[in-house]
Amino acid sequence: MTFTKKTNRLLISLLSGILLNSAVFAEKPKEKEASPAEAKETPPVVRESSVTIDGKKITYKSTAAKTQLKDKKGKVRASIFHVSYTRTGIEKPSERPVMFAFNGGPGSSAVWLHLGILGPKRVDLPGDGTTPFEAPMGVIDNSFSLLDVCDLVFVDPVSTGYSRAEGETSEKEFHGIDEDIESVGDFVRLWITQNGRWSSPKYLCGESYGGIRVAGLSQHLQSRYGMNLNGVILLSSLLDYRTLISSQGSHLSNQVFLTAFATTALHHGKIKGNRDELIAQTREFAYGEYGQALLKGNEITLEETTRIASRLEQLTGISSEIWIKNSLLISPDQFRAELLRKEGKTIGRFDARVAWESMSQASSSATYDPSYSLAYGAFSNAMLAYLGDELGWKDDQPYEILTSVFPWNYSSENQIVNMSNRISTAMRDNPNLRVLVMIAHTDLATPGEGIMYSFRQMVNLPESLRKQVKYTEYDAGHMFYTNPPDLEKSRKDLLEFVSPK
């Protein structure tokens, strides 16, 4: 399939990227803000605090700071804003694990991982994380943070958060897959060096497009700086864009999304059964009869179409008539509009558990994402209040929770972006590198089956290295940690990964 500029725009609008919906990307690129020829270094802001984790009081130091990236001539190219948390009272801090966390987009700050799951503070959404909140939202202590066993660094790539291109450097020099990996890799190297942490076990955590970033970083940090990692966490992530994008004659994404349709329909009571059995049956059908039927294209018989559509109805709760009308192909946006149409509701893209009133009963596709509206409003207000009031960081620039970085350079000529080879190469060159894949059952942005498919296709990866990949599953959506039981489970899974016995 030819990877054209038109396809590139489609990639941007469809990518889960964490909580960047198509409306955000549709905005015109922002003009580069005026900046001095040579950026002045901003002093860090340090605070001492404590949090109770696992029944124990954990004292820590929070540091909000900007790290300058410089070119070979020593000129400042960019400043990277980040917030780090280091536990205090440790005898050998240089040997303590450290984790760098990134969100997606591209174009998202690290707010979601920061205040959702990993940091010592978190947004306290009501109930199970699917109901509207009453503004303004603040933060509470996060007893499920990893700070008791691992120091944490939340990184905002250039153009997100308070991170900016500086001097005469154009922001475009950072807006691309390889450009992003190079700049973020330089930051990681600098932070490790400046904080004396080369002896520490090192972990990367990437959510959504952040998975693309850390997959690339896992190879880049090793090959460029000799920095072998101990672990990579892929949270609601992807490696291969083919698992998200369908086109005429290429229907892998339709097969991949089928299991997410089934688990979502089960959640909303549109079908019945045991979830694990349902997933196994749906996966077998997706790559078996369904895949074979799609390969036949317009040569498929009416009898076979009817039979396949009937099975699709059983698995997804969408009537066979609708499947037949759409040539056995229903997009995630169509599914979100159709599943609860009779109830007058639209389900979320990032979290399909969220079901709010539909804006249009006539539309064949969802016209908005209620789960995006819920998360963005809660996390943005909480983050801005937390940065200024508790961390004490003051900045004249706006904090870019989500921003447009279009056009993004996907570095792909006549092919779809696929980072599978980079992470498999990193595992080959570092046989002790472990990978934790965290997938969510009601994620209609980056369905878990997509990344599982990508790892299954690493046929050249030796069996011993395949065992280094572990999967964990959660009930909720893309940001599964907004669901309290999933947040609690994720703490146990991450603790086991970072502190293996």
C-alpha positions in Angstrom: 0.0 0.0 0.0 1.5 3.4 -1.0 2.1 5.6 2.0 1.0 9.0 0.7 0.6 12.3 2.4 -3.1 11.6 2.4 -2.4 8.4 4.3 -0.2 10.3 6.7 -3.0 12.6 7.6 -5.3 9.6 8.1 -2.7 8.1 10.5 -2.7 11.2 12.6 -6.5 11.3 12.9 -6.9 7.7 13.7 -3.9 7.2 16.1 -4.9 6.7 19.7 -2.1 8.7 20.7 -3.0 9.2 24.0 -6.1 11.2 24.2 -5.4 13.3 21.1 -8.5 13.0 19.1 -9.0 14.0 15.5 -10.3 17.4 16.4 -7.0 18.3 18.1 -5.0 17.3 15.0 -7.3 19.2 12.7 -6.1 22.5 14.2 -3.6 24.5 12.2 0.0 24.2 13.4 0.8 26.8 15.9 3.4 29.4 15.0 6.6 29.1 16.9 6.6 31.4 19.9 9.2 34.1 19.9 12.3 33.1 22.0 15.6 34.7 22.7 18.6 33.8 20.6 20.1 31.9 23.6 17.7 30.5 26.1 18.4 31.2 29.8 18.6 28.2 32.1 15.7 28.1 34.5 16.6 26.9 38.0 14.7 23.7 39.2 12.0 23.9 41.9 12.5 21.3 44.6 9.9 20.2 47.2 10.1 17.6 50.0 7.0 15.5 50.7 5.7 12.1 51.7 3.1 9.6 50.7 1.8 6.4 52.2 2.2 3.3 50.0 1.5 -0.2 51.1 1.0 1.1 54.6 4.4 2.7 54.8 5.3 6.4 54.8 7.6 7.1 51.8 9.5 10.4 51.9 10.6 11.8 48.6 11.9 14.8 46.7 10.0 16.2 43.7 12.0 18.3 41.2 10.3 20.3 38.5 12.9 21.4 36.0 13.9 22.1 32.4 16.9 20.4 30.8 18.5 22.1 27.9 19.4 20.0 24.8 22.4 21.4 22.9 23.8 20.9 19.5 27.4 20.0 18.8 28.5 23.6 19.0 26.9 24.0 22.4 24.0 26.1 21.3 20.7 25.4 23.0 18.2 23.6 20.7 15.4 22.9 23.1 14.4 22.8 26.8 12.7 19.7 28.1 10.3 20.1 31.0 10.1 17.2 33.4 9.0 16.3 36.9 11.1 13.7 38.8 10.4 12.0 42.1 13.3 10.4 44.0 12.8 8.6 47.3 14.9 10.1 50.1 16.6 8.3 53.0 18.1 5.6 50.7 21.6 4.4 51.4 22.6 3.8 47.8 20.3 5.9 45.6 22.6 5.4 42.6 21.6 1.7 42.5 17.8 2.4 42.9 15.6 1.6 39.8 14.5 4.7 37.8 11.6 4.8 35.3 11.1 7.3 32.5 7.4 7.7 31.6 5.9 9.1 28.3 2.4 9.5 27.0 1.3 9.6 23.5 -0.3 11.6 20.7 2.2 12.4 19.4 1.6 15.8 21.0 0.6 14.8 24.5 2.3 15.8 27.8 3.0 13.1 30.4 0.0 14.2 32.5 -1.9 10.9 32.2 0.7 8.6 33.5 1.9 11.2 36.0 -1.5 11.8 37.7 -3.3 8.6 36.7 -1.2 5.7 37.7 2.5 6.1 38.5 3.1 9.4 40.4 2.6 10.0 44.2 -0.5 12.1 43.4 -3.4 11.1 41.3 -6.7 12.5 40.0 -9.6 11.1 42.0 -12.4 10.4 39.4 -15.8 9.4 40.9 -17.0 5.8 40.9 -15.4 3.6 38.3 -14.1 6.4 36.1 -17.0 6.5 33.7 -19.3 9.2 35.2 -19.0 13.0 34.9 -17.1 14.8 37.6 -17.9 18.1 39.3 -15.3 20.7 38.5 -12.7 21.7 39.6 -10.8 18.5 39.9 -7.8 18.2 42.3 -5.3 15.5 43.2 -5.1 13.1 46.2 -2.3 10.9 47.5 -1.7 7.9 45.3 -1.2 4.9 47.5 -0.7 2.8 44.3 2.4 4.7 43.1 5.6 2.8 42.4 7.7 5.4 44.2 8.4 3.1 47.1 10.4 0.8 44.8 11.4 3.0 41.8 12.2 6.6 41.2 10.1 8.3 38.5 10.7 10.8 35.8 7.8 12.2 33.8 8.9 13.7 30.5 7.2 16.2 28.2 8.6 16.0 24.6 9.2 19.2 22.7 6.1 21.3 22.1 4.2 19.5 24.9 3.9 20.7 28.5 6.4 23.5 29.0 8.9 21.9 26.6 9.9 24.1 23.7 12.3 24.4 20.8 14.7 27.2 21.6 16.7 29.9 19.9 16.7 29.6 16.1 15.8 25.9 16.2 12.5 25.1 14.5 10.1 22.9 16.4 9.8 20.8 13.2 13.2 19.4 14.0 11.6 17.5 16.8 8.3 16.6 15.2 8.9 13.1 13.8 9.4 9.5 14.9 13.2 9.5 14.7 13.5 13.2 15.6 11.5 12.6 18.7 13.5 9.4 19.7 16.8 11.3 19.2 15.8 14.3 21.4 14.1 12.3 24.1 17.1 9.9 24.1 19.4 12.8 24.6 17.3 13.9 27.6 17.4 10.5 29.2 21.2 10.4 28.8 21.5 13.8 30.3 19.2 13.1 33.3 21.0 9.8 34.0 24.4 11.5 33.8 23.5 14.7 35.8 21.9 12.6 38.6 24.6 10.0 38.8 22.3 7.1 37.9 24.3 5.0 35.4 24.4 2.2 38.0 20.6 2.2 38.4 18.3 -0.4 36.7 16.5 1.6 34.0 12.9 1.3 32.8 10.9 3.0 30.1 7.1 3.2 30.2 5.1 4.4 27.2 1.4 4.8 26.9 -0.3 4.7 23.4 2.0 6.5 21.0 4.4 6.5 23.9 4.8 2.8 23.0 6.2 3.8 19.6 8.6 6.1 21.4 9.9 3.6 23.9 10.2 0.8 21.3 12.5 3.1 19.4 14.3 4.3 22.5 15.0 0.8 23.6 17.2 0.3 20.5 18.5 3.9 20.3 19.7 4.2 23.9 21.6 0.9 23.5 23.1 1.6 20.0 23.9 5.3 20.6 24.9 5.5 24.2 25.5 1.9 25.3 22.6 2.2 27.8 21.1 -1.2 28.2 17.7 -1.2 29.7 16.2 -3.6 32.3 12.6 -3.3 31.1 10.1 -1.7 28.8 6.5 -1.2 29.6 4.0 -0.9 26.8 0.7 0.4 28.3 -2.3 0.5 25.9 0.3 0.8 23.1 0.9 -0.2 19.5 3.9 -1.1 17.4 2.4 -1.5 13.9 0.0 1.1 12.4 -1.5 -1.6 10.2 -3.3 -2.9 13.3 -5.2 0.5 13.5 -5.8 1.5 9.9 -7.9 -0.2 7.3 -7.9 0.5 3.5 -9.4 -1.1 0.5 -7.9 -4.6 0.2 -6.2 -4.4 3.6 -8.3 -5.5 6.5 -5.9 -6.5 9.3 -7.4 -3.8 11.5 -10.9 -5.1 11.1 -9.7 -8.5 12.4 -7.7 -6.9 15.2 -10.6 -4.8 16.5 -13.1 -7.7 16.5 -12.0 -8.9 19.9 -12.4 -5.4 21.4 -15.9 -5.3 19.9 -16.7 -8.6 21.5 -15.5 -7.6 25.0 -17.2 -4.2 24.8 -20.5 -5.8 23.8 -20.1 -8.2 26.7 -19.5 -5.4 29.1 -22.7 -3.6 28.0 -24.8 -6.8 28.2 -25.4 -7.1 24.4 -24.0 -10.6 24.4 -23.4 -13.2 27.0 -20.6 -15.6 27.9 -17.3 -16.1 29.6 -14.9 -13.4 28.6 -11.8 -15.5 28.2 -13.7 -18.1 26.1 -15.2 -15.3 24.1 -11.8 -13.7 23.3 -10.4 -17.1 22.3 -13.4 -17.8 20.0 -13.4 -14.3 18.5 -9.6 -14.4 17.8 -10.0 -17.8 16.1 -12.9 -16.5 14.0 -11.1 -13.2 13.2 -8.1 -14.9 11.7 -10.0 -17.9 10.4 -13.4 -17.8 8.7 -13.7 -14.0 8.9 -10.3 -13.3 7.5 -10.9 -15.8 4.7 -14.2 -14.2 3.8 -12.7 -10.8 3.6 -9.9 -12.0 1.3 -12.6 -13.1 -1.2 -13.8 -9.5 -1.6 -16.6 -9.1 -4.1 -16.4 -12.8 -5.1 -17.9 -13.9 -1.8 -21.3 -15.6 -2.1 -24.5 -14.3 -0.6 -24.8 -17.6 1.4 -21.3 -17.1 2.9 -21.9 -13.4 3.6 -25.1 -14.3 5.5 -23.4 -17.0 7.5 -20.4 -14.8 8.5 -22.7 -11.8 9.3 -24.8 -14.1 11.6 -21.6 -15.1 13.5 -20.5 -11.5 13.7 -23.8 -10.6 15.3 -23.3 -13.3 17.9 -19.8 -12.0 18.8 -20.4 -8.2 18.7 -24.1 -7.6 19.4 -24.4 -5.7 16.1 -27.2 -7.0 13.9 -26.3 -9.2 10.9 -28.2 -6.8 8.7 -25.8 -3.9 9.5 -22.8 -6.2 8.9 -24.2 -7.2 5.5 -25.0 -3.6 4.6 -21.4 -2.7 5.4 -19.8 -5.6 3.4 -18.8 -7.2 6.7 -16.7 -4.2 7.6 -17.6 -2.0 10.5 -15.2 0.7 11.8 -14.7 1.4 15.5 -16.6 4.7 15.1 -19.5 2.9 13.5 -19.5 0.4 16.3 -19.4 3.1 18.9 -22.5 4.7 17.4 -24.4 1.5 16.8 -23.9 -0.7 19.9 -26.2 1.4 22.2 -28.2 3.2 19.5 -31.5 2.0 20.9 -30.6 3.5 24.3 -29.7 6.8 22.6 -26.1 6.6 23.7 -22.6 6.8 22.2 -19.8 4.8 23.7 -16.3 6.0 24.2 -13.3 5.4 22.0 -10.6 5.5 24.7 -12.9 3.8 27.2 -15.8 2.0 25.7 -17.3 1.6 29.2 -18.2 5.3 29.0 -21.7 5.7 27.5 -23.2 9.2 27.3 -26.1 10.6 25.4 -25.7 10.7 21.6 -25.5 14.0 19.8 -27.1 12.6 16.7 -29.3 9.6 16.3 -29.1 9.9 12.5 -25.3 9.6 12.2 -23.9 6.2 11.2 -20.6 7.0 13.1 -19.9 8.4 16.6 -19.8 12.2 16.5 -17.8 12.6 19.7 -15.9 10.6 22.3 -17.4 10.9 25.8 -14.4 9.2 27.4 -12.1 11.8 25.9 -14.3 14.6 27.2 -14.3 13.0 30.6 -10.5 12.5 30.9 -9.4 15.7 29.3 -11.4 17.9 31.6 -10.4 16.1 34.7 -6.7 15.7 34.1 -6.0 19.2 32.6 -7.5 21.2 35.5 -5.8 18.9 38.1 -2.4 19.1 36.4 -2.4 22.9 36.2 -3.4 23.3 39.8 -0.9 20.7 40.9 2.1 22.2 39.0 1.5 25.7 40.3 0.1 25.1 43.8 1.9 22.1 45.0 5.1 21.8 42.9 5.6 25.6 42.8 6.5 25.8 39.1 5.7 29.2 37.6 5.9 29.7 33.9 4.7 32.5 31.5 4.0 30.0 28.8 0.8 27.9 28.6 1.2 24.3 29.7 0.3 22.2 26.6 -1.6 19.2 27.9 -2.4 18.3 24.3 -1.2 20.2 21.3 -1.0 19.8 17.5 2.4 18.7 16.2 1.1 18.2 12.6 2.8 17.5 10.2 4.5 14.7 12.0 7.4 13.0 10.1 6.6 9.3 10.1 9.9 8.5 8.3 8.2 6.0 6.1 8.3 6.0 2.4 5.8 3.6 0.7 5.3 1.7 3.9 3.3 1.8 7.2 5.2 2.6 10.4 6.1 -0.6 12.3 8.4 -0.5 15.3 8.4 -4.2 15.9 11.9 -4.7 14.5 13.4 -2.0 16.7 12.2 -3.5 19.9 13.0 -7.1 18.8 16.5 -5.9 17.9 16.9 -4.3 21.3 15.9 -7.7 22.8 18.3 -9.5 20.6 21.2 -7.3 21.6 20.2 -7.2 25.2 18.8 -10.7 26.0 18.0 -9.7 29.6 15.6 -7.0 28.5 12.1 -7.7 29.7 8.9 -6.3 28.2 5.5 -5.8 30.0 2.5 -5.4 27.7 -0.5 -4.0 29.5 -3.7 -4.3 27.5 -7.3 -3.2 28.2 -10.5 -5.0 27.2 -12.6 -1.9 26.4 -10.0 0.1 24.5 -11.2 1.1 21.1 -8.2 3.3 20.4 -5.4 0.8 20.6 -7.0 -2.6 21.1 -4.9 -5.1 22.9 -5.1 -7.6 20.1 -3.1 -5.3 17.9 0.1 -5.3 19.9 -0.3 -9.0 20.7 -0.5 -9.6 16.9 2.7 -7.6 16.5 4.7 -9.7 19.0 3.3 -12.9 17.4 4.7 -11.8 14.1 8.3 -11.6 15.5 8.9 -15.1 14.1 12.7 -14.6 14.1 12.8 -13.8 17.8 14.2 -16.9 19.6 11.8 -18.7 22.0 14.0 -17.8 25.0 13.5 -14.1 24.2 9.8 -14.4 23.6 9.5 -15.6 27.2 10.8 -12.2 28.2 7.4 -10.7 27.1 4.6 -10.7 29.7 1.0 -9.7 29.1 -1.4 -8.3 31.7 -5.1 -7.5 31.1 -7.5 -5.0 32.6 -11.3 -4.5 32.5 -11.4 -0.8 31.6 -10.3 1.1 28.5 -7.2 2.9 27.2 -6.6 4.6 30.6 -7.6 1.6 32.5 -6.2 3.0 35.7 -9.2 5.3 36.0 -11.1 2.2 37.2 -10.1 1.6 40.8 -9.8 -2.3 40.6 -7.6 -2.0 37.6 -5.4 0.7 39.3 -4.9 -1.7 42.2 -4.1 -4.6 39.9 -1.7 -2.5 37.9 0.3 -1.7 41.0 0.8 -5.4 41.7 1.7 -6.1 38.1 4.2 -3.2 37.9 5.7 -4.1 41.3 6.3 -7.6 40.1 7.9 -6.4 36.9 10.2 -3.7 38.5 11.1 -5.8 41.5 11.2 -9.4 40.2 12.1 -12.1 42.8 
